[in-house]
């Protein structure tokens, strides 16, 4: 890496736009160059009880104009009742992003471990 002289440091002028790009204008040549702004880090807190996870073997998804509601349920074998373990509510944009991310994750899983086989047995009706 070469050393820059003070004259070279003043060669560029930086302007930050709302779209997350910075424009550098070369004062000598009048050319404009663009560089993407680095992504900001998000710190996510994960409580101990949430970190344990919750097993689900049934999911109901419903939607209306403004949201998707996903109920994650655990049905015990030979039991006529089940319990909703978790409910996740997403806006339409996030629901589609979730679908695409899940599709990509399943593809990566199958590429690494082989195809996931889905049972041909028809699902039993649940009494609710």
DODREN-89646 format. One record per residue (C-alpha): x, y, z; residue number from 0; residue in three letters. Coordinates in Angstrom, 3 decimals, decimal comma, padded with zeros to 6 digits. Each point is the difference from the previous one (the first is absolute). Layout:
BEGIN
{node {X; Y; Z}; NUM; 'ALA'};
...
This chain:
BEGIN
{node {000,000; 000,000; 000,000}; 0; 'UNK'};
{node {001,440; 003,372; -000,933}; 1; 'UNK'};
{node {000,016; 003,029; 002,259}; 2; 'UNK'};
{node {-002,338; 002,808; -000,900}; 3; 'UNK'};
{node {001,158; 003,588; 000,138}; 4; 'UNK'};
{node {-002,214; 002,705; 001,498}; 5; 'UNK'};
{node {-000,640; 001,285; -003,534}; 6; 'UNK'};
{node {-001,431; -003,368; -001,018}; 7; 'UNK'};
{node {-002,279; -000,205; 003,049}; 8; 'UNK'};
{node {-001,838; 003,173; -001,075}; 9; 'UNK'};
{node {-000,557; -001,385; -003,490}; 10; 'UNK'};
{node {-003,415; -001,529; 000,865}; 11; 'UNK'};
{node {-003,124; 001,577; 001,435}; 12; 'UNK'};
{node {-002,542; -002,272; 001,722}; 13; 'UNK'};
{node {-003,765; 000,433; -000,007}; 14; 'UNK'};
{node {-002,279; -002,574; 001,677}; 15; 'UNK'};
{node {-003,381; -000,692; -001,576}; 16; 'UNK'};
{node {-003,105; -001,473; 001,626}; 17; 'UNK'};
{node {000,189; -003,033; -002,301}; 18; 'UNK'};
{node {003,099; -001,193; 001,859}; 19; 'UNK'};
{node {002,550; 000,987; -002,631}; 20; 'UNK'};
{node {002,858; 002,445; 000,228}; 21; 'UNK'};
{node {001,047; 002,076; -002,970}; 22; 'UNK'};
{node {003,638; 000,852; -000,456}; 23; 'UNK'};
{node {000,731; 002,825; -002,397}; 24; 'UNK'};
{node {003,479; 000,140; -001,463}; 25; 'UNK'};
{node {000,817; 003,726; 000,120}; 26; 'UNK'};
{node {002,769; -000,201; -002,592}; 27; 'UNK'};
{node {-001,861; -001,946; -002,682}; 28; 'UNK'};
{node {-003,630; 000,817; 000,860}; 29; 'UNK'};
{node {-000,910; -003,738; -000,007}; 30; 'UNK'};
{node {-002,576; -001,471; 002,356}; 31; 'UNK'};
{node {000,525; -003,398; 001,628}; 32; 'UNK'};
{node {-002,356; -001,920; 002,304}; 33; 'UNK'};
{node {000,748; -002,292; 002,916}; 34; 'UNK'};
{node {-002,530; -001,877; 002,128}; 35; 'UNK'};
{node {-000,149; 001,023; 003,657}; 36; 'UNK'};
{node {000,938; -002,839; 002,383}; 37; 'UNK'};
{node {-002,973; -001,753; 001,636}; 38; 'UNK'};
{node {-000,750; 000,848; 003,610}; 39; 'UNK'};
{node {000,184; -002,754; 002,611}; 40; 'UNK'};
{node {-003,093; -000,903; 002,014}; 41; 'UNK'};
{node {000,402; -001,425; 003,473}; 42; 'UNK'};
{node {-002,670; -002,613; 000,747}; 43; 'UNK'};
{node {-000,855; -001,086; 003,527}; 44; 'UNK'};
{node {-001,014; -003,651; 000,501}; 45; 'UNK'};
{node {-001,524; -000,855; 003,382}; 46; 'UNK'};
{node {000,819; -003,404; 001,499}; 47; 'UNK'};
{node {-003,583; -001,292; -000,164}; 48; 'UNK'};
{node {-000,308; 000,978; -003,679}; 49; 'UNK'};
{node {003,438; -001,473; -000,803}; 50; 'UNK'};
{node {-001,279; -003,450; 001,058}; 51; 'UNK'};
{node {-002,383; 000,024; -002,955}; 52; 'UNK'};
{node {-003,436; -001,547; -000,266}; 53; 'UNK'};
{node {-000,776; -003,181; -001,940}; 54; 'UNK'};
{node {-002,885; 000,142; -002,480}; 55; 'UNK'};
{node {-001,361; -002,728; -002,251}; 56; 'UNK'};
{node {-002,926; 001,919; -001,480}; 57; 'UNK'};
{node {-000,348; 003,528; -001,353}; 58; 'UNK'};
{node {-003,107; 001,954; -000,920}; 59; 'UNK'};
{node {000,445; 003,115; -002,106}; 60; 'UNK'};
{node {-002,736; 002,548; -000,560}; 61; 'UNK'};
{node {000,078; 003,446; -001,522}; 62; 'UNK'};
{node {-001,947; 003,145; -000,652}; 63; 'UNK'};
{node {000,805; 003,158; -001,935}; 64; 'UNK'};
{node {002,610; 001,252; 002,474}; 65; 'UNK'};
{node {001,575; -003,028; 001,696}; 66; 'UNK'};
{node {000,830; -003,700; 000,036}; 67; 'UNK'};
{node {-000,582; -001,937; 003,216}; 68; 'UNK'};
{node {001,979; -003,208; 000,532}; 69; 'UNK'};
{node {-001,029; -002,258; 002,859}; 70; 'UNK'};
{node {002,591; -002,632; 000,946}; 71; 'UNK'};
{node {-001,708; -002,931; 001,722}; 72; 'UNK'};
{node {001,102; -003,193; 001,737}; 73; 'UNK'};
{node {-002,332; -002,968; -000,440}; 74; 'UNK'};
{node {000,744; -002,929; 002,299}; 75; 'UNK'};
{node {-000,515; -003,456; -001,492}; 76; 'UNK'};
{node {-003,398; -001,538; 000,774}; 77; 'UNK'};
{node {-001,280; 003,203; 001,629}; 78; 'UNK'};
{node {-003,157; 001,788; -001,192}; 79; 'UNK'};
{node {001,268; 003,426; 001,134}; 80; 'UNK'};
{node {002,987; 002,096; -000,938}; 81; 'UNK'};
{node {001,554; 003,204; 001,264}; 82; 'UNK'};
{node {001,241; 003,033; -001,914}; 83; 'UNK'};
{node {003,610; 000,384; 001,122}; 84; 'UNK'};
{node {000,731; 003,239; -001,801}; 85; 'UNK'};
{node {-001,719; 002,549; -002,239}; 86; 'UNK'};
{node {002,003; 002,139; -002,416}; 87; 'UNK'};
{node {-001,617; 002,938; -001,786}; 88; 'UNK'};
{node {001,705; 001,461; -003,082}; 89; 'UNK'};
{node {-000,762; 002,755; -002,470}; 90; 'UNK'};
{node {-000,356; -001,129; -003,631}; 91; 'UNK'};
{node {003,495; 001,216; -000,950}; 92; 'UNK'};
{node {001,675; -001,882; 002,846}; 93; 'UNK'};
{node {-002,140; -003,089; -000,653}; 94; 'UNK'};
{node {001,282; -000,155; -003,579}; 95; 'UNK'};
{node {003,600; 000,564; 001,135}; 96; 'UNK'};
{node {-000,479; -002,773; 002,574}; 97; 'UNK'};
{node {-001,331; -002,350; -002,705}; 98; 'UNK'};
{node {002,952; 000,697; -002,306}; 99; 'UNK'};
{node {002,517; -000,369; 002,841}; 100; 'UNK'};
{node {-001,561; -003,285; 001,129}; 101; 'UNK'};
{node {-000,008; -001,305; -003,594}; 102; 'UNK'};
{node {003,690; 000,857; -000,328}; 103; 'UNK'};
{node {000,801; -001,617; 003,373}; 104; 'UNK'};
{node {-001,804; -003,236; -000,962}; 105; 'UNK'};
{node {001,903; -000,099; -003,305}; 106; 'UNK'};
{node {003,336; 000,433; 001,805}; 107; 'UNK'};
{node {-000,980; -002,715; 002,503}; 108; 'UNK'};
{node {-000,934; -002,427; -002,802}; 109; 'UNK'};
{node {003,200; 000,774; -001,912}; 110; 'UNK'};
{node {001,991; -000,894; 003,110}; 111; 'UNK'};
{node {-002,016; -002,895; 001,502}; 112; 'UNK'};
{node {-002,195; -001,315; -002,820}; 113; 'UNK'};
{node {-003,630; 000,412; -000,935}; 114; 'UNK'};
{node {-002,587; 000,362; 002,724}; 115; 'UNK'};
{node {-002,628; -002,682; -000,485}; 116; 'UNK'};
{node {-003,603; 000,968; 000,666}; 117; 'UNK'};
{node {-002,349; -002,749; 001,127}; 118; 'UNK'};
{node {-002,761; -001,003; -002,423}; 119; 'UNK'};
{node {-002,322; -000,776; 002,902}; 120; 'UNK'};
{node {-002,986; 002,336; 000,021}; 121; 'UNK'};
{node {-000,112; 002,195; 003,056}; 122; 'UNK'};
{node {-002,593; -000,987; 002,572}; 123; 'UNK'};
{node {-002,700; 002,500; 000,759}; 124; 'UNK'};
{node {000,379; 001,702; 003,332}; 125; 'UNK'};
{node {-003,120; 000,500; 002,047}; 126; 'UNK'};
{node {-000,097; 003,791; -000,174}; 127; 'UNK'};
